[in-house]
Amino acid sequence: MRKIAIAIATGAALLAAPTLQAKPKLSPQQQLDKLLAGRVAGKPVHCISNFEAREMQVLDKTAIVYGRGNTIWVNIPRNVTELDDDEIQVIRSNGSQLCDLDIVRTIDRGSHFPSGFISLGEFVPYRKVAKAAD
């Protein structure tokens, strides 16, 4: 009987371990704050190159973050409440830049029907702060 009780206790402890290690999911604003930690905002611009816009992260109802590395670009759309991280964004840009006047259409991921559009704002560069030498 004692062996059964030990086996049950061990099994319960093993099942509970992943639950204890699970981290709470960050809100979109907390995700943005984490991305911007250690960075300084630069002067907003109307356009960024398509190269800088290759990598994109949509933060639900908060912002679109482009790029990675030393400089990331944050765009807060004019209709930010329509921004949904679960929708597919289709960007039609003219030329080699993504600009605040370009139209970003959204498509529902499940039905593949058009669901709306995003009106981009200005792109704010955030650069990593150089650490002071000791």
Secondary structure, 3 states (H helix, E strand, C coil): CHHHHHHHHHHHHHHHHHHHHCCCCCCHHHHHHHHHCCEEECCCECEEECCCCCCEEEECCCEEEECCCCEEEEECCCCHHHCCCCCEEEEECCCCEEECCCEEEEECCCCCCEEEEEECCCEEEEEECCCCCC
